Amino acid sequence: MKWPLLFIAVFQLHLLIIKGQEAGPETCKRIKQDNPAAASKMYAINVANSSSTPYTPKTIDVYCEMGLNGGGYTFLTPESVVKLHPSELSSMFADKASFLLRVRKTDGTQPYAVLKQLPQYANIPLTLGLTDYTGYNPPVNSYTGGLVGQPFLYFGFLPKESATNNNVQGLQVNGFNNVFTNCDRNPNSHFTLFPNFPEATPSVYDVPGTVCDQIFSHLLPNPSGRVMPPQIFMFGETHWGGCGCYKQTNQISGILSLAIGFR
């Protein structure tokens, strides 16, 4: 009598494992869907792909923002960036319509901005790459010869095929249409975050512009005042145009570092 029961138990366990594999990697969005009351905090999540053979769980530490803009945003730690495979990151990134920017300031606050495409480019999906900017211009600090280098998280807005034009470009910041006219068809349209474990000296390139100014002037305080752990934040750059702007976190008064969540 024990063998049939044992067989049933093993079979049920097998089904649970298959179900977990088919569900794909765990994300903050999935945690939020399973438990709408889930708290904003650090989580250890399994990001293993179901296609990995043999299937082996792979756990990384992330911060889950469960409130702002509906919640479900995953923020990677620098250590998690190093552990991830590009295919794992790709399978975690489902919402191609928004990113959530958090800014660590010298006054201890961490205001936020929901970043989206401008309305006229709403049909173009946002892009997230792990040391990958295919279809986009490269980040300044990743150029051959060192600087901050690899790995990095690349948050792309307009790809080169859309940005290599003398037209109005930019991004939406908390509902504000932050625009500029690309004067020379230079197709920069991104944020990039760098773990920078070697403590490499970043670029000295600097192009002031109202686009960068307005990204940070349209930040909003999160109502709770809750802050994320400082280890979530990284050195970052943002680049726009073609007569837009280029700034790094070490060039902006009052700002220490950036974190960008996705879902």
C-alpha positions in Angstrom: 0.0 0.0 0.0 2.9 2.3 0.6 4.3 2.2 -2.9 1.2 3.7 -4.6 1.2 6.5 -2.1 4.9 7.1 -2.6 4.5 7.1 -6.3 1.7 9.7 -6.1 3.8 11.9 -3.8 6.8 11.8 -6.2 4.5 12.5 -9.2 2.9 15.5 -7.4 6.4 16.9 -6.6 7.4 16.5 -10.2 4.4 18.5 -11.3 5.3 21.3 -8.8 8.8 21.4 -10.2 7.5 21.6 -13.8 5.0 24.2 -12.8 7.8 26.3 -11.3 9.9 26.0 -14.4 7.1 26.9 -16.8 6.3 30.0 -14.7 9.7 31.4 -15.5 11.9 33.5 -13.2 10.5 35.1 -10.1 10.1 38.9 -10.2 8.7 41.6 -7.9 5.8 41.9 -10.3 4.9 38.3 -9.8 5.3 38.6 -6.0 2.9 41.6 -6.2 0.4 39.7 -8.3 0.4 36.8 -5.9 0.2 39.0 -2.8 -1.2 42.5 -3.4 -0.3 43.5 0.2 3.4 42.5 -0.2 5.8 45.1 1.4 8.5 47.1 -0.3 11.7 45.6 0.9 14.7 43.3 0.0 13.8 39.9 -1.4 15.8 36.9 -2.5 14.3 35.7 -5.8 14.9 32.8 -8.1 15.7 34.0 -11.6 16.6 30.6 -13.2 15.2 30.1 -16.7 13.0 27.1 -17.3 15.2 26.3 -20.3 18.3 25.7 -18.2 19.4 22.0 -18.3 19.5 20.6 -15.8 17.2 23.0 -14.0 19.0 24.6 -11.1 17.6 27.4 -9.0 19.5 30.7 -9.1 18.9 33.2 -6.3 19.7 36.9 -6.4 19.0 39.8 -4.0 16.7 42.6 -5.2 14.7 45.4 -3.8 11.0 45.3 -4.7 9.0 48.5 -4.8 5.4 47.5 -4.2 3.7 50.9 -4.0 4.9 53.6 -6.5 3.0 53.6 -9.9 1.2 50.4 -9.0 4.3 48.6 -7.6 6.0 45.4 -8.8 9.3 47.1 -9.8 12.5 45.1 -9.5 15.7 46.9 -8.5 18.9 45.0 -8.9 21.9 45.3 -6.6 25.3 45.7 -8.2 26.1 42.1 -7.1 23.0 40.8 -8.8 24.0 42.5 -12.0 27.2 40.5 -12.0 25.4 37.2 -11.3 22.8 37.6 -14.0 22.9 36.2 -17.5 21.4 38.4 -20.2 18.7 35.9 -21.0 17.7 35.8 -17.4 17.3 39.6 -17.3 15.4 39.6 -20.6 12.9 37.1 -19.2 12.3 39.2 -16.1 11.5 42.4 -18.2 7.9 42.3 -19.3 6.6 45.8 -19.0 8.1 47.7 -21.9 6.1 50.9 -21.1 7.8 52.3 -18.0 10.9 52.4 -15.8 11.0 53.7 -12.2 13.9 56.0 -11.4 15.0 56.6 -7.8 17.6 59.2 -7.0 19.8 59.0 -3.9 20.4 62.6 -2.8 22.9 64.1 -0.4 20.1 65.3 1.9 19.1 61.7 2.5 15.9 61.7 0.4 15.2 59.4 -2.5 12.7 61.0 -4.8 11.3 59.2 -7.8 10.2 59.5 -11.4 8.1 57.3 -13.6 9.9 57.3 -17.0 8.1 56.6 -20.2 8.4 57.3 -24.0 6.9 60.6 -25.2 3.3 60.1 -26.4 4.3 60.2 -30.0 6.7 57.3 -29.5 4.4 55.3 -27.2 4.4 52.4 -29.7 8.2 52.0 -29.4 9.0 49.6 -26.5 11.6 50.5 -23.9 14.7 48.4 -23.8 16.7 46.9 -21.0 20.1 45.3 -21.7 22.8 43.7 -19.6 26.1 45.0 -21.1 24.1 45.2 -24.3 23.0 48.2 -26.3 22.1 46.5 -29.6 20.2 49.0 -31.8 21.3 52.0 -29.6 24.3 54.2 -29.1 26.8 52.9 -26.6 27.1 54.5 -23.1 30.1 56.9 -22.8 31.6 55.1 -19.9 31.7 51.7 -21.8 34.0 52.8 -24.6 37.1 50.7 -25.3 40.0 51.8 -23.1 38.5 51.3 -19.7 36.6 54.1 -18.0 33.9 52.5 -15.8 33.4 49.6 -18.2 31.5 46.4 -17.8 29.0 45.1 -16.7 26.3 47.7 -16.9 22.5 48.0 -17.1 21.3 49.8 -20.3 17.9 51.5 -20.2 17.1 52.5 -23.8 14.4 54.8 -25.1 14.6 55.6 -28.8 16.6 53.2 -30.9 19.0 54.6 -33.5 16.6 53.9 -36.3 14.1 56.3 -34.7 16.6 58.8 -33.0 18.8 59.4 -36.1 16.6 62.3 -37.1 16.3 66.1 -36.8 13.1 66.0 -34.9 11.6 66.3 -31.4 12.8 63.6 -29.0 13.1 63.1 -25.2 11.2 61.3 -22.6 8.2 61.6 -20.2 9.1 62.2 -16.6 6.2 61.9 -14.1 3.8 62.9 -16.9 5.9 65.8 -18.0 6.9 65.8 -21.7 10.6 66.5 -21.5 11.6 67.4 -25.1 14.5 68.7 -27.2 15.1 69.0 -30.9 17.9 66.7 -32.2 20.1 69.1 -34.1 22.7 66.8 -35.6 21.0 63.3 -35.7 23.2 61.9 -33.0 20.9 59.1 -31.6 21.6 59.1 -27.9 18.6 58.1 -25.8 19.4 56.2 -22.6 20.3 55.8 -19.0 23.1 53.5 -18.0 23.9 52.2 -14.5 27.4 50.8 -13.6 28.3 48.7 -10.6 31.9 49.9 -11.0 33.5 47.4 -8.6 37.0 48.3 -9.8 36.4 51.9 -8.7 37.4 53.1 -12.1 37.5 56.8 -12.8 34.6 57.9 -15.0 34.6 60.0 -18.1 35.0 63.8 -17.8 32.5 64.3 -20.7 29.8 66.8 -19.8 27.1 68.4 -21.9 24.7 70.6 -19.9 21.2 70.9 -21.1 17.6 71.5 -20.1 16.7 67.9 -20.8 18.9 66.6 -18.0 18.0 69.5 -15.7 14.3 68.7 -16.2 14.7 65.0 -15.5 15.9 65.8 -12.0 13.7 68.9 -11.4 10.5 66.8 -12.0 11.3 64.2 -9.4 8.6 63.7 -6.8 9.0 62.7 -3.1 7.6 59.3 -2.3 4.6 59.8 0.1 5.9 57.4 2.8 9.4 58.9 2.8 10.7 55.3 2.8 14.2 54.8 1.5 15.8 51.9 -0.3 19.1 50.4 1.0 22.1 52.5 -0.3 23.7 49.4 -1.9 20.9 49.4 -4.5 22.1 52.6 -6.1 24.9 52.9 -8.7 27.0 55.3 -10.6 24.9 56.4 -13.7 24.9 58.4 -16.9 22.1 59.7 -19.1 22.6 60.9 -22.7 20.1 62.6 -25.1 20.9 63.7 -28.6 22.2 65.6 -30.6 21.7 69.0 -28.7 20.1 67.3 -25.7 22.5 66.7 -22.8 24.9 64.3 -21.1 25.3 64.0 -17.4 26.8 61.6 -14.9 25.9 61.3 -11.2 29.2 62.8 -10.2 28.4 65.9 -12.2 25.0 66.8 -10.7 24.8 68.8 -7.5 23.1 67.2 -4.6 22.9 63.7 -6.2 25.0 60.7 -5.2 23.7 57.8 -7.3 20.8 56.3 -9.2 18.6 53.2 -9.2 16.2 52.2 -11.9 13.5 49.6 -11.5 11.7 47.5 -14.1 8.8 45.0 -14.2 
